[in-house]
Amino acid sequence: MNSSQLQSVQRHNEMLAQSVIRLSKFFEGYSADIDNELQTLRGHLAGTPDFSLASVSIGKLDHLFQGDIKNVRRYTASSLSLIEQSVRTLQQRFAQDTEFRTHAASVLTLANQPTDSLQALLKVCLNSLSLIQKLPTPCDTATPEVRTAPLNPSITRSLQEELQHLLDSYTQLQPDNIQLGNLRHRLLEGLNEDDLLQACLVILRLIVKDSMGEAAMSGEVIQSLHEALGKLNKNVEKSIVHTHQAFVSRQKTDEVFKQQLNDIEDMVAADTGLDGLKEQTRYHLKKMASTLAQRKESERTEQQKIMSLLSRMQTQLDSLERQTIDYRKKLAQQHCASHTDPLTQLPNRMAYNEKIVSAWQHAQASQQPLSLAVLDIDHFKNINDRFGHAAGDKTLQVVANQLAQGLNEGEFIARWGGEEFVLVYENTGPTALAEKLEKLRTRLMALPFKFKQERLTITASFGGATFTADETAEQVFERADQKLYEAKRSGRNCVVIDQDRY
Ligand SMILES: Nc1nc2c(ncn2[C@@H]2O[C@H](COP(=O)(O)OP(=O)(O)OP(=O)(O)O)[C@@H](O)[C@H]2O)c(=O)[nH]1
């Protein structure tokens, strides 16, 4: 192989290695095993690529992805069997109700159809959930009516709060969903126990539908990435075979050349006279020229094959890159949505839970004080009652915006739920906390609100506390919350800080 051919093969190999390295980045983050193997694969391909070891590594990755798909299938099968058991139990329980029995039978038929996809599982789940609507009421069944004990008022209250929170999120995400909108308004006005449980059901259905959709999306992406990796793996193997074949064919023509040179040497040694020598030389030169032409032709064909393989791989990579970018975008959107309160666009409780952990770790490491505060808008119910819930919602948005704009670096706000917000202040002790909250309180009071030509001042009450060494975030929150109620009891529109423990 001459140096330009050698360079060309090296260039192809490097392009191939870079393509596989690029591809390997798409698969990061599925599991620790896959990440480890990807790292090994990149090691084999970095610098001077070793395709034999890389191929072993790709084989292992293929095996790991197959395992992932098997897990999805196993999950689907066990979920289906669970659904089947539950539907059968319901069918036996309401055996007298023909309509219910028929509906349950159709769900069982659906669950028994061969399926290994998450979409099919989702369909079965939704059909099973629709059975709840068809459940006969107690007077429809032959069994005696059982009176359930009324719900404990504190459970009812926390159920109501949680539902309110979930409904806030879902109504913002699905503003055209009339059922949700109505439910939210009814909840704001207060629901009886039956309606409360009905509302739980509606929300549960939405959550199941959402999470199944999410699982189906991840399953599909893993499956399609796996298929694409399989195709690419085959092309890498082909490319290795082609490169090897080209090497063997070059070795063969080298042998032929060597033989032809030996023939010329023999001919010269045989001393056949000038004319014979001329004639034989012409003959041998022709043979060599023909061998050379054949060799060039076969090298050209091999190069074309490798180039077309590389270009196919490039197309596959581009499509994979697009798929992965789409998937990552969707994941980022989901992450953002799950950490944002849809009404006010402030971080939500989940975001607060993450923030307080990192702020606490930072405070420990830097030995700086950390404080938190809870804030509740005063007489907010009045706004809803007098001007309607839409005006209440708008007020929450304006207040949230005003509060967020009043914060500096190292300060964080989240909507806790309803008309309550939680604040985190890094590098802040109780005295500075009191000053900062006081500023926020006056900033809020300065907001000019106008409802139906009536000017109103919106105020809020604040409770604050600073972490001590042995406290959890929940305990500090509890202390701040108690101070908030003290602020409410002492006339509202004020700041109360827990100074005792710090
Ligand atoms: N419009 C609207 N109202 C909400 C929302 N979340 C909670 N609420 C209402 O906020 C009101 C809070 O009322 P209360 O807990 O009695 O408190 P308050 O009227 O602010 O009175 P104090 O806290 O004692 O000053 C309830 O009527 C809830 O229905 C929401 O997202 N939008």
The ligand as a Tripos MOL2 file, in Angstrom:
@<TRIPOS>MOLECULE
LIG
   32    34     1     0     0
SMALL
NO_CHARGES

@<TRIPOS>ATOM
      1 N1        -58.4720   32.5530   42.3490 N.pl3     1 LIG1
      2 C1        -57.7830   31.6540   43.0470 C.ar      1 LIG1
      3 N2        -58.0890   31.4460   44.3370 N.ar      1 LIG1
      4 C2        -57.3570   30.5420   45.0230 C.ar      1 LIG1
      5 C3        -56.3170   29.8110   44.4270 C.ar      1 LIG1
      6 N3        -55.8000   28.9770   45.3540 N.ar      1 LIG1
      7 C4        -56.4730   29.1880   46.4960 C.ar      1 LIG1
      8 N4        -57.4250   30.1260   46.3070 N.ar      1 LIG1
      9 C5        -58.3810   30.6580   47.2640 C.3       1 LIG1
     10 O1        -57.7180   31.4360   48.2420 O.3       1 LIG1
     11 C6        -58.5670   31.5230   49.3670 C.3       1 LIG1
     12 C7        -57.7380   31.4880   50.6100 C.3       1 LIG1
     13 O2        -58.5930   31.7590   51.6570 O.3       1 LIG1
     14 P1        -58.2340   31.6220   53.1820 P.3       1 LIG1
     15 O3        -57.2900   30.4520   53.3840 O.co2     1 LIG1
     16 O4        -59.4990   31.6210   53.9660 O.co2     1 LIG1
     17 O5        -57.3660   32.8640   53.5090 O.3       1 LIG1
     18 P2        -57.5570   34.4270   53.2300 P.3       1 LIG1
     19 O6        -58.8900   34.8040   52.7240 O.co2     1 LIG1
     20 O7        -56.3960   34.8150   52.3700 O.co2     1 LIG1
     21 O8        -57.4050   35.0180   54.6470 O.3       1 LIG1
     22 P3        -56.1580   35.0970   55.5760 P.3       1 LIG1
     23 O9        -55.1010   34.1720   55.0530 O.co2     1 LIG1
     24 O10       -56.6450   34.6520   56.9060 O.co2     1 LIG1
     25 O11       -55.6980   36.5040   55.5620 O.co2     1 LIG1
     26 C8        -59.5620   30.3630   49.2650 C.3       1 LIG1
     27 O12       -60.8320   30.8970   49.0220 O.3       1 LIG1
     28 C9        -59.0910   29.5740   48.0550 C.3       1 LIG1
     29 O13       -60.1720   29.0430   47.3160 O.3       1 LIG1
     30 C10       -56.0480   30.0570   43.0460 C.ar      1 LIG1
     31 O14       -55.1620   29.4570   42.4260 O.2       1 LIG1
     32 N5        -56.7870   30.9810   42.4020 N.ar      1 LIG1
@<TRIPOS>BOND
     1     1     2 1
     2     2     3 ar
     3     2    32 ar
     4     3     4 ar
     5     4     5 ar
     6     4     8 ar
     7     5     6 ar
     8     5    30 ar
     9     6     7 ar
    10     7     8 ar
    11     8     9 1
    12     9    10 1
    13     9    28 1
    14    10    11 1
    15    11    12 1
    16    11    26 1
    17    12    13 1
    18    13    14 1
    19    14    15 2
    20    14    16 1
    21    14    17 1
    22    17    18 1
    23    18    19 2
    24    18    20 1
    25    18    21 1
    26    21    22 1
    27    22    23 2
    28    22    24 1
    29    22    25 1
    30    26    27 1
    31    26    28 1
    32    28    29 1
    33    30    31 2
    34    30    32 ar
@<TRIPOS>SUBSTRUCTURE
     1 LIG1         1 GROUP 0 **** ****
